[in-house]
Amino acid sequence: MAILPYILLAVYLLAVNFYALQLVRTLKRKTAERGADPKAGNGKLFVAGILGGAVGAYVTMLVTRYKTDSLLPMIALPLLAVCNVYLVWTLLRSGILVIA
């Protein structure tokens, strides 16, 4: 059994979740400093969530108490997180990642 695909998947997921974490922190800081529109970065958050960073983005939003006027990120990110976890679990269980 080849271990390289699993390592690549883990590195990818860590990188995307770290990007989502940094994105939420940056958006929160920009909103606090300049009074910017809290909805300005929602598109980037959704893209990061779709690519696999929904768990990191949502947890960071909860920990940092990220405030937004829109309920959409607070509803869509947990749904994307469930989809991301299910997709990874399915890939690992089905054996698709095995390149032996």
C-alpha positions as a Markdown table, in Angstrom:
| # | Residue | x | y | z |
|---|---|---|---|---|
| 1 | Met | 0.0 | 0.0 | 0.0 |
| 2 | Ala | 1.4 | 3.4 | -1.0 |
| 3 | Ile | 1.5 | 6.0 | 1.7 |
| 4 | Leu | 2.4 | 9.0 | -0.5 |
| 5 | Pro | -1.2 | 9.8 | -1.5 |
| 6 | Tyr | -2.2 | 9.9 | 2.1 |
| 7 | Ile | 0.6 | 12.2 | 2.9 |
| 8 | Leu | -0.3 | 14.5 | 0.0 |
| 9 | Leu | -3.9 | 14.6 | 1.1 |
| 10 | Ala | -3.0 | 15.4 | 4.7 |
| 11 | Val | -0.6 | 18.2 | 3.5 |
| 12 | Tyr | -3.3 | 19.6 | 1.2 |
| 13 | Leu | -6.0 | 19.6 | 3.9 |
| 14 | Leu | -3.6 | 21.2 | 6.4 |
| 15 | Ala | -2.6 | 23.9 | 3.9 |
| 16 | Val | -6.2 | 24.8 | 2.9 |
| 17 | Asn | -7.4 | 24.9 | 6.5 |
| 18 | Phe | -4.5 | 27.1 | 7.5 |
| 19 | Tyr | -5.3 | 29.4 | 4.6 |
| 20 | Ala | -8.9 | 29.6 | 5.7 |
| 21 | Leu | -7.8 | 30.2 | 9.3 |
| 22 | Gln | -5.6 | 33.1 | 8.2 |
| 23 | Leu | -8.3 | 34.4 | 5.9 |
| 24 | Val | -10.8 | 34.7 | 8.8 |
| 25 | Arg | -8.3 | 36.3 | 11.0 |
| 26 | Thr | -7.4 | 38.9 | 8.3 |
| 27 | Leu | -11.0 | 39.7 | 7.6 |
| 28 | Lys | -11.7 | 40.2 | 11.3 |
| 29 | Arg | -8.7 | 42.5 | 11.6 |
| 30 | Lys | -9.7 | 44.5 | 8.5 |
| 31 | Thr | -13.2 | 44.9 | 9.8 |
| 32 | Ala | -12.1 | 46.0 | 13.2 |
| 33 | Glu | -9.4 | 48.4 | 12.0 |
| 34 | Arg | -11.0 | 50.1 | 9.0 |
| 35 | Gly | -14.7 | 49.5 | 9.6 |
| 36 | Ala | -14.8 | 47.6 | 6.3 |
| 37 | Asp | -17.9 | 45.8 | 5.0 |
| 38 | Pro | -18.1 | 42.5 | 6.9 |
| 39 | Lys | -19.6 | 40.8 | 3.8 |
| 40 | Ala | -16.6 | 41.7 | 1.6 |
| 41 | Gly | -14.7 | 38.4 | 2.2 |
| 42 | Asn | -17.6 | 36.0 | 2.2 |
| 43 | Gly | -16.8 | 34.8 | -1.4 |
| 44 | Lys | -13.2 | 34.0 | -0.4 |
| 45 | Leu | -14.5 | 32.1 | 2.6 |
| 46 | Phe | -16.8 | 30.0 | 0.5 |
| 47 | Val | -14.1 | 29.2 | -2.0 |
| 48 | Ala | -11.8 | 28.1 | 0.8 |
| 49 | Gly | -14.6 | 26.0 | 2.3 |
| 50 | Ile | -15.4 | 24.3 | -1.0 |
| 51 | Leu | -11.7 | 23.5 | -1.5 |
| 52 | Gly | -11.6 | 21.7 | 1.8 |
| 53 | Gly | -11.1 | 24.5 | 4.4 |
| 54 | Ala | -14.6 | 24.7 | 5.8 |
| 55 | Val | -13.7 | 23.1 | 9.1 |
| 56 | Gly | -10.8 | 25.5 | 9.7 |
| 57 | Ala | -12.8 | 28.5 | 8.7 |
| 58 | Tyr | -15.8 | 27.7 | 10.8 |
| 59 | Val | -13.8 | 26.8 | 13.9 |
| 60 | Thr | -11.8 | 30.0 | 13.6 |
| 61 | Met | -15.0 | 32.0 | 13.1 |
| 62 | Leu | -16.4 | 30.5 | 16.4 |
| 63 | Val | -13.1 | 30.9 | 18.4 |
| 64 | Thr | -12.5 | 34.5 | 17.3 |
| 65 | Arg | -16.2 | 35.4 | 17.5 |
| 66 | Tyr | -16.2 | 36.6 | 13.9 |
| 67 | Lys | -19.2 | 38.9 | 13.3 |
| 68 | Thr | -21.0 | 39.1 | 10.0 |
| 69 | Asp | -24.3 | 40.7 | 9.0 |
| 70 | Ser | -25.1 | 37.8 | 6.8 |
| 71 | Leu | -26.3 | 34.4 | 8.1 |
| 72 | Leu | -25.2 | 32.6 | 5.0 |
| 73 | Pro | -21.6 | 31.9 | 6.1 |
| 74 | Met | -22.8 | 30.6 | 9.5 |
| 75 | Ile | -25.2 | 28.2 | 7.7 |
| 76 | Ala | -23.1 | 27.3 | 4.6 |
| 77 | Leu | -19.7 | 26.7 | 6.3 |
| 78 | Pro | -20.9 | 23.9 | 8.7 |
| 79 | Leu | -22.7 | 22.2 | 5.8 |
| 80 | Leu | -19.5 | 22.5 | 3.7 |
| 81 | Ala | -17.5 | 21.1 | 6.6 |
| 82 | Val | -19.8 | 18.1 | 6.8 |
| 83 | Cys | -19.4 | 17.6 | 3.1 |
| 84 | Asn | -15.6 | 17.9 | 3.3 |
| 85 | Val | -15.3 | 15.4 | 6.1 |
| 86 | Tyr | -17.6 | 13.0 | 4.3 |
| 87 | Leu | -15.7 | 13.3 | 1.0 |
| 88 | Val | -12.3 | 12.6 | 2.7 |
| 89 | Trp | -13.8 | 9.7 | 4.7 |
| 90 | Thr | -15.2 | 8.3 | 1.5 |
| 91 | Leu | -11.9 | 8.6 | -0.3 |
| 92 | Leu | -10.1 | 6.9 | 2.5 |
| 93 | Arg | -12.6 | 4.1 | 2.9 |
| 94 | Ser | -13.1 | 3.3 | -0.8 |
| 95 | Gly | -9.4 | 2.9 | -1.6 |
| 96 | Ile | -9.4 | 5.4 | -4.4 |
| 97 | Leu | -6.2 | 6.9 | -3.0 |
| 98 | Val | -4.3 | 3.6 | -3.4 |
| 99 | Ile | -1.9 | 3.9 | -6.3 |
| 100 | Ala | -0.1 | 0.6 | -5.9 |
